[in-house]
Amino acid sequence: MKKYLRQLDWPLLIFLVLFLNVKLYIKVAAIVIAVLLRGRPFFVRDGIRWWGFYAMMIVLAFTHMLLAGPALPSPAWLAFGLGCCYWLLAMLAAWQVFLFVQQGDREKIHATVGLFFLLNAAIMLIAFFHVCIEAGVLNPYNYEGEHRKYFIGTGDRITGIGLDSSVTAALISAFGVLYFLYRNKIGQALLCFITVLLATSNTVNYLLMIVLVLSLLFYSHRLQKSMIVVFFLLMVVFSAKVSPSNHQYASNLLGRVVGKNAYEEPVPIPNAKWNQFVESKTVEVKEDKLHAFMNKLYSPGKKDSLKQQYTGWNLSGRRIAWQQLGRFYKDHPGLLLLGTGMGNFSSQLAFRTTGLGVAGAYPADKTYIHPYFRDNYLFIYLYYHTRDEGQHSVINKPDSVYGQLLAEYGLVGLACFVIFYLSFFGRHLRLWPAPGASRTYGLPLLLLMGGAFFTEYWFEQLSIIILFELLMLLDKEPWIQKSPY
C-alpha cells in the first residue's frame, strides 16, 4: 500500500477532487491549492495552444460590452463580470492541468487518473447501495412503492465524486470506460461501465454506445472487441431485467425526437394508489415557482404561443430550440458574425442571472434577463418545466455548447472553438497507429466529448471539461506498447 501511495501525484488528485466539486467556491479553492502544493513556477516557456479559445471568449465578451455602451444597467455589468469569471476559471484550470502534465511524472499521473476514476465509481456504488437501503429493496429500478419515489428516477440519485448530477457522474465513468479499455485494464473498464448503467443517463448511454460501436468496427484489437461485446450484453441485460421501465422511457423519448410518440399530458389521478406516480413536493414547489415567474414575465397570449408557432412542440423542445435560433438569425442577420453577447441568449449564465435558482444562486436584487433570452430559450425552458414532470426531460432543454457558442459568440466564436480547441486535441490523432503501437483512447474520447457538447453548458459547469483536457494532454504523447493482438 505504501508503495502504491508513493506512485500517486497527490497535488493532482486533490486538484481533480476539489475542482470537479459542484460548488463554485471549492473550484476556486482548488486552483489556489494547486498553485501552493505544486511549488513550481506558475509560468513556463511553452504555452498551451487551446488557451487561445478561452482568451477569445473573453475578448468577444468585452467587444459586445463596448459595443453596447455605458447605457447598460448595473445588473448587466454584474452578469458580465460573472461570465468572465467562468471563462477565466476555466482558463486557469486548463493552465494548471497543462503544468501538471508538462512538469509531472507521466506514470504517476496515469496512476492518479486511474484512482480518480475508481473513486468516482466507488462513490456511485455507495450511492446506489444507499438507495437500496432507503427503499428497502434490492432493485429500486423496479420498485413502484411510495408512489414511484425511486423507480425510473433511481439513477438521478446516483451522484459521483463531484456530488454533481448523475449525468456528470455517468460521463466521468464513461471517460473511465474508454481510458481503461484502451490501456487494457479490463476489470476497471468493466467497473466503470457498470456505474454508467446504474446512473441510467440515457444521453450518456447512447453516446457511449455509438462510440463503442465505432471502436468495435474500426478502432480496437481482439481483446477490446470482446470487451465491447460484453458491454453490449450487459446493457441488454440491464435494460431487460434490471431497469425495463427506463428502457421503455428512453425508447419513447427517441421516438418523440424522430417524430413519433408525441407527448400526451397525463390525466391527473385524484386518489393515487401506492404504486401510481405522484410528483414529489419538491417538484411541485419548483413548478409553482416557475409558474409564478412565467405569469409575471409573459402575457396570457404568449404563454401558449409555442403550440401555434411550432408543429413539433410536443416532440422535442431541444429541436424547437434549434429552430428558434435559426429564426432569430433570419430576423437578425447582422448579429450572426459576433452573436448576441455573453449571457444574452443561451448559457448557464443567462439562466443563473434570472434568480430562479435553476443554475445556482444569484442575488435577488441583481437579476438580469436580456430580451433575446427572455423571448427565446428562457421561454422554452419555462414552457416545458411548468408542465408535469414528464416534460422535464433533457430533450426539452435548450442547453448545448454548440448552441451557446453560435448564439452568444456567433460564427467567430464557433470558429475559435474549432480552430483553437478541437483542432488542438484532434490534429495528432490517427485512425491507424504506427506499426507496433497500440491504439489509444484519444480518438474515442474526443468523439464522446464532441457528442456531449450537444448537451449541457459544459464549459460553464467547470467539471468534465478539465478532466477531458487532462486525458487528451496525456494522450498527445501516446502510450506506446506492443499490442499482444
Secondary structure, DSSP 8 states (H G I E B T S, - for coil): -HHHHHTS-HHHHHHHHHHTSS-HHHHHHHHHHHHHHH-S-S--SS--TTHHHHHHHHHHHHHHHHHH-TTS-HHHHHHHHHHHHHHHHHHHHHHHHHHHHHHS-HHHHHHHHHHHHHHHHHHHHHHHHHHHHHHTSS-GGG--HHHHSSGGGGGGG---TT---HHHHHHHHHHHHHHHHTTT-HHHHHHHHHHHHHHT-HHHHHHHHHHHHHHHHHS--HHHHHHHHHHHHHHHHIIIII-HHHHHHHHHHHHHHTT-S--------TT--TTS----HHHHHHHHHHHHHHHHHS-HHHHTHHHHH-TTTTT-HHHHHHHHHHHHHHH-GGGTTT-S-TTSSSSHHHHHTTTSSTTS---GGG----HHHHHTHHHHHHHHHTS-GGG-SGGG----HHHHHHHHHHHHHHHHIIIIIIHHHHTT--SS--TT----SHHHHHHHHHHHTTSS-HHHHTSHHHHHHHHHHHHTS--------
